[in-house]
Amino acid sequence: MPAAPERRAPAVADILLVLGELERHRVRYVLLGGAAMAVHGFPRMTRDIDCLFPVDARNNARLLAALAALGRKLRLDFVPAKASLDRGFFTAAEGEIALDILFVAASRRFEDYEPYIEEREIDGVRFKVLDVDGMLVSKETGREVDIPDRLRLRGLKD
């Protein structure tokens, strides 16, 4: 049996490709996690692209359309079922790279983060990302990996 193809860390071009498709398909989302840290000036290794979505059937249909379009540009071995998305189950689209599909981050839903969403543009791609305050909220966890991120983000506020 052949080995499964390796998943690689997403490059900036991959992140912009994913966010561009989400925008083209009018998906409601926000970028957070390691890729969002890089947007705020703190690039660090990340193994996936983390996006938070509302639990919304119509939005999930647009998300699946965006993933189908991505599947023509990147190898995607797994795309979640709409029923899982509609129930708000944490999942991921995985293949060459991984897109973590989150409905809750730090015990908060998409709607809780809406006041913290800002629009940015890199290389002509406009996208939604949590602002510094929103990133701080998303890093209010017990995970050790979030401690250095919180310190860096607080430094931006001082």
C-alpha angles and dihedrals in degrees: 000000000000118000117255112259114264121257114226134204110267117257122216089261090055092050092049090047091054094044091045091055092048089052094045090053093046093239116171106232144126129219116233138153126052096341090053089049088057091051087056091052102268108104113190135161113281127180096203146013112258119207129170119215135184117250095252127138095214092048089049090054089054090046091054090049089052090049090050089053090048089051089064090057103033131030108258113184095178131032117176123245118257090237090061091049093047090054091051096243115166107248142143142225104231138188129092086001133005130241111197108214106209129183095176129036122180089351092303131111130225092265091058090057098046094097088057099051117113131176121238135177130215123175091347094308115120116204144162121254135167113261119233093274091049091048089053090052090049090051093055092110137114092246115122091216089065095057097078090043091054091050092050093047093048087053089061090057096050 
